[in-house]
Each structure stands twice: as C-alpha cells, then as structure tokens.
C-alpha cells in the first residue's frame, strides 16, 4: 500500500489538472455514476472539534476521507484529513494520502469551476472575506479561470489581513466596502452567523459561500439568499446548509447538472449563490490524480 504525505501530494497535484478532473467528477456525481452518502459528523465537544467520515465509490476506485475540524487550533491547521483508497473490485487497500492539502485545493477548485460558469469574461473585482488558507487557495484557483483586476480582503484579524495584502497586493477594507460593487464575493471566514449581507451585495454578484457547514450555521442573511442557489449535492445541501434549511430557498441546480447540460445556467442578470459544502466525490477525484500520477 502506498503512502503519500503532504509534500508528496503537492508534488503530484496541480490546479491545472484538478479543475478538469473535478468537472468530470461533478458530472458523474449528478448523473448517478458516483455513489456517496451524505457525510457523517461526530462532534468532539470537549475539545471544540468535529470528526467527519466521507466515503464514495467511483468506478474502479473507492475512497474514504476522515476529516477533523478543530475550531480553536492556532498552531495546527483547523482542517486536517486522511484519505484511504481501495480497489472497488477487490476491496484491496491501495493508498493512504494526507488529505489536508487535497481538501484545501479541491475546495478552491470547485469554486473556480462555478466562477467560470457564472461570471463574465471581463476583468472582475474580487472580494474575499477571510484571510487564511482558503483565501489564498481561492485567489490562486480563481486567477486561473478569470482575470482579476482588483482584490479586496476583509478579515476580523488585522495582522492576518496585512499579511494577505503584502503577499497578494490586495486592498484591506471594512466588510461593507469590500462587498459593495464586487463582481465576485468569496466567504471563507470561519462563521456561524451571517457575514455576507444582501444589502451590501451587487444585484448581479456571484457569491461563493464556503465557510458555514452544518444545519445550525449561517453565513448569508435572508436577503443575500434571494438568488439562484447552486450546490454540489442537493441531498447534502438540504441536510448540511443552515442557509438553505433556515430560509427554505429552492435549489436551482447542482453544479454537475449544469456542467452536463441537463439544466441551463441561471441568468446572470440576478445574483447567483454557490453554496459550497464539499463532497466525497471531489476528494476521491483529487486522490485519484495523485495515486495515478505516482503509480505511473
């Protein structure tokens, strides 16, 4: 059985190969070719953490991601994971991969897929709410699919915002100023209550809301949810998105349905919200890339 630490995963995984692989995985998921249940979450309340189980089967490969989210981590990443791959035909264990970087990259790559579908090809203004790992990953991935003319960042931690500005050339702004008139708004700050407020959003903005996963968590207020809602999985969204559960906003489509041509993209003359939760099919597709590249 092969083992890949994070450095080895990084050696074999690029956004240039990951983005098209995830497009195909999303199509196969939405057409029923990938089997996966909604993730199982086990709270670890005494340490303010969560432990998740995310299995999937895609053709000749099975995989499961074991993922942890520890809200209070400061010296370690808040999200850590391990992905185990198996042969679907024999059940034989094939590989064990560090999943932290895979989680980081596949999350940003799916947002980039959505942005390419739902934004115009003109130079765009990007607002990123949050200044951590996902803020950097999203900027990297988005620059591969769209020309970004201005980067705005908001962070509740000024020193983190300052570091992001130095690294990227972004402008650090208060929340309202960051959001107003932005073409793309990315929510990657750790929140449980609405941070993305509809009264600040452009009526035609593309919003990627990534930060709040869980039936009791919100990151968009009711006005922001007055939009065409796009998800990876209807089943997951109806169980894991407080934004959708609380408002009862109908889901327009899964990303894979639009990529497959089963449902047309929503009109871009109104706001589009991609509510990203992450699904096991994405982790399996990314892990497959690493495993196949390393195996020759």
FENCOR-V336647 format. One record per pair of residues at least 4 apart in sequence whose ideal C-beta (glycine too) atoms are under 8 Angstrom apart, sorted by the first residue. I is the first residue (numbers start at 1). J is the second residue. Records with the same first field share a line. If there is no record, write none. Layout:
I=J + J
This chain:
1=93 + 94 + 95 + 96
2=94 + 95 + 96 + 291 + 294 + 295
3=95 + 96 + 97
4=8 + 9 + 12 + 95 + 96 + 97 + 98 + 290 + 291 + 294
5=9 + 98
6=10 + 98 + 100 + 101
7=11
8=12 + 98 + 290 + 294
9=13 + 97 + 98 + 101 + 102 + 290
10=101
12=289 + 290 + 293 + 294
13=17 + 18 + 101 + 102 + 105 + 286 + 289 + 290 + 293
14=18
15=19 + 105 + 108 + 109 + 112 + 140 + 141 + 144
16=144
17=21 + 289
18=22 + 105 + 106 + 109 + 285 + 286 + 289
19=23 + 109 + 112 + 113 + 141 + 144 + 145
20=24
21=25 + 285 + 286 + 288 + 289
22=26 + 106 + 109 + 110 + 113 + 282 + 285 + 286
23=27 + 113 + 259
24=28 + 285
25=29 + 34 + 58 + 281 + 282 + 284 + 285
26=30 + 110 + 113 + 232 + 254 + 255 + 256 + 259 + 281 + 282
27=31 + 256 + 259 + 260
28=33 + 34 + 58 + 256 + 281
29=33 + 34 + 36 + 232 + 233 + 254 + 256 + 279 + 281
30=254 + 255 + 256 + 257 + 259 + 260 + 262
31=256 + 260 + 262
33=58 + 59
34=56 + 57 + 58 + 281 + 284
35=56 + 57 + 58
36=54 + 55 + 56 + 57 + 279 + 280 + 281
37=55
38=233 + 235 + 236 + 239 + 240
39=52 + 53 + 54 + 236 + 240 + 279 + 280
40=52 + 53
41=50 + 51 + 52 + 53 + 214
42=50 + 51 + 52 + 53
43=49 + 50 + 51
44=48 + 49 + 50 + 51 + 68 + 70
47=70
48=70 + 71 + 72
49=68 + 69 + 70 + 71
50=68 + 69 + 70
51=66 + 67 + 68
52=65 + 66 + 67 + 68 + 69
53=64 + 65 + 66
54=64 + 65 + 66 + 67 + 279 + 280 + 283
55=62 + 63 + 64 + 65 + 280
56=62 + 63 + 64 + 279 + 280 + 281 + 283 + 284
57=61 + 62 + 88
58=62 + 63 + 88 + 281 + 284 + 285 + 288
59=88
60=87 + 88 + 89
61=85 + 86 + 87 + 88 + 94 + 284 + 288
62=85 + 86 + 87 + 88 + 91 + 284
63=83 + 84 + 85 + 86 + 280 + 283 + 284 + 287 + 288
64=83 + 84 + 280
65=81 + 82 + 83 + 99 + 103 + 280 + 283
66=81 + 82 + 83 + 84 + 99
67=79 + 80 + 81 + 99 + 103
68=79 + 80 + 81
69=78 + 79
70=76 + 78 + 80
71=78 + 190
73=77 + 78
76=80
77=100 + 133
78=190
79=100 + 103 + 104 + 133
80=99 + 100
81=98 + 99 + 100 + 102 + 103 + 283
82=96 + 97 + 98 + 99
83=96 + 97 + 98 + 99 + 102 + 283 + 284 + 287
84=93 + 95 + 96 + 97
85=93 + 94 + 95 + 96 + 97 + 284 + 287 + 288 + 291
86=91 + 92 + 93 + 94
87=91 + 92 + 94
94=291
95=287 + 290 + 291
97=102 + 287 + 290 + 291
98=102
99=103 + 283 + 287
100=104
101=105
102=106 + 283 + 286 + 287 + 290
103=107 + 278 + 283
104=108 + 133 + 134 + 137
105=109 + 137 + 141 + 286
106=110 + 278 + 282 + 283 + 285 + 286
107=111 + 134 + 137 + 138 + 210 + 276 + 278
108=112 + 134 + 137 + 138 + 140 + 141 + 142
109=113 + 141
110=114 + 232 + 255 + 276 + 278 + 282
111=115 + 138 + 141 + 142 + 186 + 208 + 210 + 274 + 276
112=116 + 138 + 141 + 142 + 144 + 145
113=117 + 145 + 255 + 259
114=118 + 206 + 208 + 230 + 255 + 274 + 276
115=119 + 142 + 145 + 146 + 184 + 206 + 208
116=145 + 146
117=255 + 258 + 259 + 265
118=206 + 230 + 265 + 266 + 268 + 272 + 274
119=124 + 146 + 183 + 184 + 206 + 268
120=124 + 183 + 268
121=146 + 147
122=147
123=147 + 148 + 149
124=146 + 147 + 148 + 149 + 183 + 184
125=148 + 149 + 150 + 152 + 181 + 182 + 183 + 184
126=139 + 142 + 148 + 150 + 151 + 152 + 182 + 183 + 184 + 186
127=152 + 153 + 154 + 178 + 179 + 182 + 184 + 185 + 186
128=135 + 138 + 139 + 151 + 152 + 153 + 154 + 170 + 178 + 186 + 188
129=153 + 154 + 155 + 175 + 178 + 179 + 185 + 186 + 187 + 188 + 189 + 195 + 196 + 211
130=134 + 135 + 153 + 154 + 155 + 186 + 187 + 188 + 189 + 190 + 211
131=135 + 153 + 155 + 157 + 160 + 161 + 163 + 164 + 189
132=136 + 160 + 188
133=137
134=138 + 188 + 210
135=139 + 153 + 164 + 186 + 188
136=140 + 164 + 167 + 168
137=141
138=142 + 186 + 188 + 208 + 210
139=143 + 148 + 151 + 168
140=144
141=145
142=146 + 148 + 184 + 186
143=148
146=184
150=171
151=168 + 169 + 170 + 171
152=170 + 171 + 172 + 173 + 177 + 178 + 182
153=161 + 164 + 165 + 168 + 170 + 171 + 172 + 173 + 178
154=161 + 172 + 173 + 174 + 175 + 178 + 179 + 189
155=160 + 161 + 164 + 172 + 189
156=189
157=161
158=162 + 172
159=163
160=164
161=165 + 172
162=166 + 172
163=167
164=168 + 170 + 172
165=169 + 170 + 171 + 172
173=177 + 178
174=178
175=179 + 195 + 200
176=180 + 197 + 200
178=182
179=185 + 196 + 197 + 200 + 201
180=200 + 202
181=202
182=201 + 202 + 205
183=202 + 205 + 206
184=205 + 206 + 207 + 208
185=196 + 201 + 205 + 206 + 207 + 208
186=207 + 208 + 210
187=191 + 195 + 196 + 207 + 208 + 209 + 210 + 211 + 212 + 219 + 220
188=210 + 211
189=195 + 211
190=211
191=195 + 211 + 212 + 217 + 218 + 219
192=212 + 214 + 216 + 217 + 218
193=218 + 219
194=218 + 219 + 220 + 221 + 224
195=211 + 219
196=201 + 207 + 209 + 219 + 220 + 221 + 224
197=201 + 221 + 223 + 224
198=220 + 221 + 222 + 223 + 224 + 225 + 226
199=223
201=205 + 207 + 224 + 271
202=271
203=270 + 271
204=268 + 269 + 270 + 271
205=271 + 272
206=271 + 272 + 274
207=220 + 224 + 227 + 271 + 272 + 273 + 274
208=273 + 274 + 276
209=219 + 220 + 243 + 273 + 274 + 275 + 276
210=276
211=219
212=217 + 218 + 219 + 241 + 242 + 243
213=217 + 240 + 241 + 277 + 278
214=240 + 242
215=239 + 240 + 241 + 242 + 245
216=242
217=242
218=242 + 243 + 246
219=243
220=224 + 225 + 243 + 273 + 275
221=225
222=226 + 247
224=271 + 273
225=229 + 243 + 244 + 247 + 249 + 273
226=249 + 271
227=249 + 270 + 271 + 272 + 273
228=252 + 266 + 267 + 270 + 271 + 272 + 273
229=244 + 249 + 250 + 251 + 252 + 273 + 275
230=251 + 252 + 253 + 254 + 255 + 258 + 266 + 272 + 273 + 274 + 275
231=236 + 237 + 241 + 244 + 251 + 253 + 254 + 255 + 274 + 275 + 276 + 277
232=236 + 237 + 254 + 255 + 256 + 276 + 277 + 278 + 279 + 282
233=237 + 254 + 277 + 279
234=238 + 251 + 254
235=239
236=240 + 241 + 277 + 279
237=241 + 244 + 251 + 275 + 277
238=244 + 245 + 251
239=245
240=277
241=245 + 275 + 277
242=246
243=247 + 249 + 275
244=248 + 249 + 251 + 275
252=263 + 266
253=257 + 258 + 263 + 266
254=258
255=259 + 274
256=260
257=262 + 263
258=262 + 263 + 264 + 265
266=270 + 272
268=272
278=282 + 283
279=283
280=284
281=285
282=286
283=287
284=288
285=289
286=290
287=291
288=292
289=293
290=294
291=295
